[in-house]
Amino acid sequence: MNEVTKSIERQLSKLIIMAEDVTPPEILFHIPLLCEEKGIPYGYLSTKKELGNTARINVSASAISIENVGTGNDSAVNDVIKKLEEIKK
């Protein structure tokens, strides 16, 4: 959580993804507020395990920050961001 918070505050994040099953939930309360303040899109996955597997880190994760999408992946991340924006409307 500390690294995700730092990434947001430094405006390095392109996208933040959080797990919905974090306990206590207060751990994540500040993340959406920071993202809104900095204009960084964010979304949720169901479980910490699913988030860790999706990020390919082989451990559960409460939140991840995507800073560098890698060569050729910009369109995939932009598609995710557009879908998140549509959901919020």
N, C-alpha and C positions, 0 to 999 in steps of 0.2 A: 504494500500500500504506500509506503514511503516513496518508493521509486516512481510509482504512477503519479503520485501527487507532485513530485519534483518535475516530472516530464510535462505535466499540465502547466505548472507555474512558469516553467521556462519556455512554454509554447513550442515544444518539440513534437508533441503528439499530433498525429493526423486523425486518430480514432481511438476511443477508449471503449473497452468491452468489460462489463462487470458480470459476476455470477449472482443469480437471484437467491441462492441458498446460503449466503454468508451469515454467520452468527457471531456475535450479535450484529444486527443490520446497521447499527449506528456506525460501524467501521466505514461504511460506504457513503454515509449521508452527505459528506462534504464534496464528494467527487462530481455529482451532477451539477452542483452549484458552481464549482470551479470551471467545469466545462462550459456551462452557459455563459459565465463571465468572460471566458477567453475565446468563445466561439468555436469550441472543439466538439465535434459530433461524438455521441456516445450511445451505447446500446447494451443489451443484456443477453446472456445465455442462461439456461435453466440451472445448471449446476457448476460447482467449482471444478469437478472432475472433467466435465465436458469442455470447460474453458481451457484447462490445462492441456487436454488432448488436442483441442483445436489449434492451440498455440505451439503444439509439439514440444512441450517442455517436460512431459511425462510425470508431472506432479499436479496436484490440484492448485488452482489459482483463484484468488478473490477478484482480481482485476488485472487487466493487461493494457499497456499503452503501445499502440503501433506508431513507431516513429519513422522507420525506413521500410518502405513496402517492397523494395527490391526491383530489379530491372524487369520491365514488362508486366508488373502487377498493378500499375496505377489504375487501369480501367476497372479491375475487380474491386479495388478499395473504393473507387468513386461510385460504383454501382451499389455497394453496401451503404455508403453514406446517403445516396439518393433515396434508397428504400427506407432508411431510418428517418429521413426527413418527411417522407410521405406518411409514415406511420404516426409521427408526432402531430400531423395536421388534423 
